[in-house]
Amino acid sequence: MTRHGWHGPVRSARLLATILALVVLGAACSSDDDGPNVDGNGTGDGGEVAPMTIGLLTDLSGPVATFGTDIQAASELAVEEINADGGVNGSMLELQVVDTGLDPGEAVQGLRDLATEQNAFAVSGPVSSGEAEVIFAQAPDLQIPVMTATANQPGLTELGEGWAFVNTPTAVHAYAQALPAFALNYQVSRVALVYDDESPGPTATAELVVPAVAEQAGIEIVDTATFQVGATDFAGLVERVAAEDVDALFFMSLPVEAGLFAREMQNQGLDLPVLGFAAQGSGAFREAGGDAIHDWVIPTVFFPPASDAASEFAAKMQEADPEPPTVPEAANAYEIIYMIAQVAEDAGIDGGTPVEEAREAIRDGLLGLSGFEGPTGPVSFMENGEAEKTVYTLVLTGAEETELLE
């Protein structure tokens, strides 16, 4: 039976060491009849089929727990909807959640436990590029498919040798679209680049991706400055940027630091358009920056007005958590559960299928998946395990306002 979704190069050795060593930069709701159509028909001894386990590696206690809790909520929502619709070939899904705390070591231990002790058929996660780098490298040895909703550092899936997947555009793809649009809209030719040089995601984007795309777009980066993850005092950096003759700012960091930087820009009267890191589309950034956020541009895969499926998913997440949710990451995570379920059902897998056979079938099914319809729109996977998805360039203003940059 076919399952359908929503209707409606690494850098220098120094960075590699940082990525491997540092902590850096994805669900409890009721079922909803408007979710993707999932019908199960599996039977087993006594009419019952063993449950099918899917693992989730996420951050519930570390620096990006805002992402992690929304990723968990969205994943649990997907599981609940699928089970309410009959499961996968009669098997109910069970989600085993591991809190990595954004620690690569904890993520590796969690993956090993899910693969060898819990007999998970597939794993969603982890959250950060630093975790994904070590997790993806383990996947071939453990022979288990792993898919992240958030980590987008270039080249990650190559480590997985066919077992690793990324359900979000790589930074190269995202900024190849967002940066030229930003430059054209704001008439940008000279910029300052400020970034967190401890977080692998922002660091790789700032050092490997943005300069190359900026050069192609004819934009000069006249000054570059860095800060440490967790910084709270940005007065000196804002003064430094203000002293430069620039048209705009590129600011690559985790959400809270970006919000605090926006506050300091407002305090000092620095009015510049900002091209930010994709993760800054989260509620944590909006909460930290508030009304100081102005002309802050990010690339994202999720824009609720884009489709009925997107707006319905946003409403579900808002109902689950009245606080501003990190819906792009949550939407990706929600899709991951549905994609795993779809390819498992198409392959005739249920909870009683031998683990090795099930994992290989899920891996092969994901590699061949094309045109899956989810809240972010159509999703297909390239041969290297990277997703092809629509990228939206959004302009953020204040705590809630979001517009599409045409």
N, C-alpha and C positions, 0 to 999 in steps of 0.2 A: 504494500500500500504506500502510496506517495504521501508524504507529509508536507503540508504547506505552511508557510509563515503568515505574517500579517497580510490580510487582503486589503483592501482599501487602496673595517678599514679602520678598521677600527683605528682610533687615534694613537697617540704616542704611548709608550710603555707606562708613562705616568698616569694617563687617563685610564688605561686598562687596569692598572693597580687600584686606582680609585674606584672604578666600577666594581671590581671584585671585592673590595674591602669595605666600602662605605654604605651607609644606609640612605637610600634615595628613591627620587624619581629617575571589575576591576574590578535571601534576600529575605520579612514576615508579613505577607500580605494575603488577602483572600483571592480566590480564583475569580476570573472574569470571563463571561461568555464572549466578550469581544476579542479575546486573545487569539493567537494562531490556532488553526484547526488541527487537532491532533487526535487521531483515532488509533486505539490499540486493539489487537485481536489475538494476542498470544495466549496459549493455554499450556498447562503443564500437569504434573501428577496431581490428581485430586482437583483439577480445575484451577489450581493456583500456580503462579509463576514467581520465581525468585525475584526480588527487587534488583534494580540496576543502579550501581553506585557511580556517582560523578563527584570528583573532588573539586574543592574551591580553595585556592591559596589567595588570601587577601590580608590587608592590614586593618586590624580592628583596634590596635593599641599604640601604633607608632605615629610618625610624623604626618602621614596622609590617611589617617583613620576616617576622615570625612569621605574620601573616595571609597575606602574599604567597606564601610558600613552600607553605603548606597549600593555598592556592587553586590554585597551579600543580600540586601533586600530585593534587588532586581532578580538575582539568581533564584532566590527562594520563590519569588512571584512566578517565574517561569516554570519551576518544578511543580508548584501547586496547580497551575493551569493545566499543564500536561497531564498530571495525575488525575485531575478532575475530568479530563477528556478521555480517560481510558489507559493512560500510560503509554509505554512503548511496546507494542506487540504483547500487551497484557501485563507487562512488568511495570510496577510503580518505580519512579525514580527516587533515589535517596541522595541527598546532598551532604557530603562530609566536609565541614568547614574547618580550615586551619588558619589560625592567626599567626602571620609571619612577623608582625611588628615591623615590617619593612627591612628585616634582617636577612641577607642572602643565606646565611648559615641555617637559620630557622626555616627558610623556604626550602632548602635542599632536604633537610630532615623531614619536613612535612610531605614533600613529594615522594620520598622513599617510603614513608609510612603509608601514604595513599596507594602507592603502586604495589607494595609487597605485603602489607598487613590488611589494608581495607579492600584490596582487589578492585580498585576503581577502574572503570573502563576508559575514562578520559579525565582530564583535569583542566579546569578554568583558572587562569591566573598565570603569573603573579601580577602585582600592581606596577612595580617599577622596572626600569630598564636594567638596573644593577642586579636585581633579583632574577630577571628573565635571562640575563646572560649566563648565570650559573645553572639555572633550572633547565634551560633549553639544551645546555651541554650534557645534562644528565639523561634527558629523555631517550636518546638512542640506546643507551645501556639498559634502561628500564623498559624499553619498548612500550611506551605509553604516549598517546597524543596529548599535547599540552597547548592551550591557546590563551593568550593574554588579551584583555580588553583595552589595555592602556599603554603598555610599553611600546615606544615607537622609534627607538634608536636604530639607525640604519644597520643592516647586516645581521640582526639578531637571529632570524630564522635559519640562517646558514649553519648555525651551531647545532640545530636540531636534526640535521640530516634527514629531513622528510617527516619528522615527528613534531615539529614546532610550527605554530601558527600565530599570526598577529591579526586580530580583528579591529584594527584601526590603521589609518594610513601612516606610512613612515613619515618622519619629519621632512625628508626630502620632498616627498609628494605634496605634503600639506603646505610647506612654505614656497614651493615652486608656484603655487596658485595664490596664496595669501599675500606674499611679499610684493609681487608686482602690482596687485590690485591696491594694496595699501599705498605704495609709492605713487601710483597714478592718481588716486583719489585725493591724497594730501599734498601732491606736488613735492615729493621728497627727493632730495639729491645728496644731502649730507646728514649723517646720523651719528649718534653715540650708541655704543653697545654696552649694556650692563647685565651681568649674569652671576648666578650662583655657581661657583666653580667646584662645588663638592657633590652636587647631585648629578648623576650620570645623564639623565634625560635632558635637563636644561643645558648642561655642560656640552654634551655632544651636539645639541642643536646650535648653541652659540659658537662653538669652535669649528664644527665641520660643515654644518648646513647653511646657516644664515650668511656667513661671509661669501660663500660660493654663489648663492642665489643673488645676493646683493650686487656682486661684481657683474653678474650677467645682466642685471637690471640697470646697470650704470650708476649705482649708488655708492658713495664713498663713506666708509666707516672711519670717522676722524678721531675717535677716542674709544678706548675699551677699558672698562673697569670691572672688577669682580668683588664679590663679598661671600661670606660663609653662610651656609644653610642655617636657619634659625635666627639670623640677624634681625634686630628690631630698631636700630638707630641708623637712619639713612640720610641724616642731615648733610654730612660731608659729601656723599655721592651726589645728592641733588644739587648742591652748590657747584660741584665739579661739572656736571652736565650743563647747568645754567651758564657757566663761564664759556662754554663752547658755542661756536656759531653753527648750530645744527637746526635742521627742519623737523626732526623727529627723533624718537628713542626706540631702540630695540631692547626689550627687557625680558630676559629668560630666567624664570625661577618658579618655585612652587607657589601655590596660591596665596598663602598668608603673607609671605614676604612682599609679594607684588601689591597686595592691598595696602600694606604699611608704606611702601614706597609711594603709592598714589597719594596717600595722606600727606606725606612729606612734600610732595610736589605741590599740593594744594596750599600747605602751610607757607611755602616759599614763593608762591605765585608763579610757579613754572608751568606754563601752558603749552604742552607739546603733545601731538598725537603719539600713541605708543603701539608698537606691534609686540604682542606678548606671546608667552608660551601657551600651548593648547590647553594645558591643565588649568589655566587661569579662568576658564569658563565655569568653574565650580562655584557653589554657594559659599565656600570658605573665602574665596577672593572677594565676592560681593559683600560679605559680612565684614571683612577686614577693611575694605576700601570705602564702602558706603558711598556717600555723595561726592567723594573725591574722585571717583572713577569717571573719566571723561575722554571720549575718543580713544578708547582702549580696544584694540583690534586683535582678534584671535582666529586661528583656523579651527574648525570643529566638524564633526560628522553629523551632529544632531541639531536640528532647528525645528521646533514644534510646528510652526506654521507651514512647513514644507509638505506635510501630508496628514491625512486623517490618522494613520497609524502612529505617526510621531506625536501628534497632539493627544491621542488617547493614552499613549504610554506616559507622557508627561503628567497627565491627570492622575493616572494610577500611582505614580511615584509621589506626587503631591499629597495624595490621600494617605499613602503609607507614612509619609514624613512631611508635616507642614512646613518644616524648615526648608530653605532653598536647597534642592537636591543637586547632586553632580550628575545631571541626567545624561550627558554624552557618554561618560564612562559606564553608567548604569545601563544605558541602552545597548552598548556593545556587549556587556556581560549577559544581559537578558537574551540577546541574540545567540550567544555562544551555547547556552543551554538548549535552545531550540534547534540550532544547527546540529549539535551532537545527537539530539533525539531524532531529528529527521533522517540523518544518514544511517543511524542505527536501525530505525524502522525499515528504511528502504533495503537494508542488507539482511533483514529477517532476524535481527539480533534480539534476544531477550535476556533476562537476568540469569538464565541457565546456560547461556552460551559460554564455552570455555574462554577464559580471560584473554589469552593470547590471540585467539581467533577474533574476538570482539574488538580488541584494540586495533588489530591490523585492518579490519573492515571499516572502523570509524576513521582511521587515518586515511585510508584510500578514498572513502566517501567524501571527506573534507577536501582532499586535494582535487577531487572532481566536481566540487560543489560550484554551481554557477546560477546566478540570478535568484538566490534566496532573498525573499522579501521580508525585511524587518523594520523596526522603528526608524532606523537610519537610512532606509531605502534599500535598493538592490545590493547584494553582497556576492562577490565571486572571489575565488582564490587563485592566485597565480601559481605556477609550478614551484616557486620557492616558499610557499606558505603565507605570503603576504596578501592581505585583503585588498581588493579593488573596491573603493567606496567613494561616494560623492563627498567633496569637501566644500563646506560653506565658510565664507569669511564674514565674521560677525563684528559689529561695533557695539561695545558695552558702555552703558552710561548709568551711573548710580547703582543702587542696590538691585534694580529689577529690569530696567529698560534694555532691550536688545533689538538691534536692527541688522538687516542683511546689507553688507557692503556690495553694491551693484558693480 
